[in-house]
Amino acid sequence: MDILIWIVVFIATFLGMEFMAWFTHKYVMHGFLWVLHKDHHFKDHKSWWERNDLFFVFYAVVSMYFFMIAEFQFAVAIGAGIAGYGLAYFLVHDIFIHQRFKLFRKANHWYAKGIRRAHKIHHKHLGKEDSECFGMLIPPLKFLKNKK
């Protein structure tokens, strides 16, 4: 029974991270820490590394913290859920959408198209105001409709 609870905690944490990513993106990255996120919208640098990547590092540290403390029963499951979301975010955002590594270039699935559309709309606005589509794995339903 414990393993089932661990799996539920992992899945709940993973799904909760989509909300955390949306909230952080909308109110922190496009808010008081825009100075760190701005270089993701304005490609005025030649470096592969962006200041925006510090947000990824922050959540990696939070995940490692849960792995290391293990003071309560499900801390490792929470850390794994955060790490799992971080991996999914990296694969979808950095590799699939922004092509920081040239992989998954020809993905043509309706879900892949929807995520790309939503992210393209997000990057349409270069400033910190007026943006939309702040989530990553669950885009607004209008972007998942079958558009050719």
C-alpha positions in Angstrom: 0.0 0.0 0.0 2.9 2.4 0.7 4.2 2.1 -2.8 0.7 3.2 -4.1 0.8 6.2 -1.9 4.3 7.1 -3.0 3.1 6.9 -6.6 0.1 9.1 -5.9 2.4 11.7 -4.1 4.8 11.7 -7.0 2.0 12.2 -9.6 0.3 14.9 -7.4 3.7 16.7 -7.0 4.4 16.4 -10.8 1.0 17.9 -11.6 1.2 20.5 -8.9 4.5 21.7 -10.5 2.6 22.7 -13.6 0.7 25.2 -11.5 3.9 26.3 -9.8 5.5 26.8 -13.2 2.5 28.8 -14.3 2.4 30.9 -11.1 6.2 31.5 -11.1 6.3 32.3 -14.8 3.4 34.8 -14.6 4.0 36.5 -11.3 7.8 36.1 -10.6 9.4 35.8 -14.0 7.2 38.4 -15.6 7.1 40.3 -12.4 9.8 41.3 -9.9 12.5 38.9 -11.4 11.9 40.0 -15.0 15.6 41.0 -15.0 16.5 37.2 -14.9 13.8 36.2 -17.4 14.2 39.0 -20.0 17.1 37.3 -21.8 14.8 34.4 -22.7 12.5 36.8 -24.6 15.2 39.0 -26.0 18.0 37.0 -27.7 20.6 39.8 -27.5 23.3 37.4 -26.2 25.5 34.8 -27.9 25.7 32.5 -24.9 23.9 29.2 -24.7 23.3 29.9 -21.0 20.6 32.4 -20.1 20.0 34.1 -16.8 16.6 32.6 -17.1 18.2 29.2 -16.5 18.6 30.1 -12.9 14.9 29.3 -12.3 15.6 25.8 -13.4 18.5 25.7 -11.0 16.3 26.9 -8.2 13.8 24.1 -8.7 16.6 21.6 -9.0 17.9 22.7 -5.6 14.4 22.4 -4.1 14.1 18.9 -5.5 17.5 17.9 -4.1 16.5 19.4 -0.7 13.6 17.0 -0.5 15.8 14.0 -1.5 18.4 15.0 1.2 16.1 15.7 4.1 13.8 12.7 3.9 12.6 13.7 7.4 9.1 12.7 6.6 7.8 9.7 4.8 7.1 11.1 1.4 9.8 13.7 1.0 11.6 11.5 -1.6 8.4 11.1 -3.6 8.0 14.9 -3.6 11.6 15.5 -4.6 11.2 12.9 -7.4 8.0 14.6 -8.6 9.7 18.0 -8.8 12.7 16.4 -10.6 10.4 14.6 -13.0 8.6 17.8 -13.8 12.0 19.5 -14.3 13.0 16.8 -16.7 9.7 17.1 -18.6 10.1 20.9 -18.7 13.6 20.6 -20.0 12.6 18.1 -22.7 9.5 20.1 -23.8 10.7 23.7 -23.3 14.4 23.7 -24.0 14.8 20.8 -26.4 11.4 20.5 -28.2 10.3 24.1 -28.4 13.5 26.2 -28.3 15.7 23.6 -29.9 18.6 24.2 -27.6 19.6 20.6 -28.7 18.5 19.7 -32.2 16.1 16.9 -31.3 12.4 16.2 -31.8 12.3 18.6 -34.7 9.6 16.8 -36.7 7.1 16.0 -34.0 3.7 16.5 -35.6 1.3 15.3 -33.0 -1.7 17.5 -32.1 -0.4 17.9 -28.5 3.0 18.9 -29.7 1.5 21.4 -32.1 -0.7 22.8 -29.3 2.3 23.3 -27.0 4.3 25.0 -29.8 1.3 27.3 -30.6 0.8 28.4 -27.0 4.5 29.0 -26.5 4.7 31.0 -29.7 1.8 33.2 -28.5 3.6 33.7 -25.2 6.8 34.9 -27.0 4.8 37.1 -29.3 4.9 39.8 -26.6 8.5 40.8 -25.9 7.9 42.8 -22.8 6.9 41.6 -19.4 3.3 42.8 -19.7 0.5 41.5 -22.0 1.9 38.0 -22.2 -0.4 34.9 -22.0 0.1 31.1 -21.9 2.4 30.9 -18.9 2.1 27.1 -18.3 4.1 24.5 -20.1 2.6 21.0 -20.3 -1.1 22.0 -20.1 -1.7 24.8 -22.7 -5.1 26.5 -23.0 -7.5 24.2 -24.8 -7.9 26.6 -27.8 -4.3 25.7 -28.8 -5.0 22.0 -28.7 -7.7 22.1 -31.4 -6.8 20.5 -34.7 -5.4 23.4 -36.8 -3.3 22.5 -39.8 
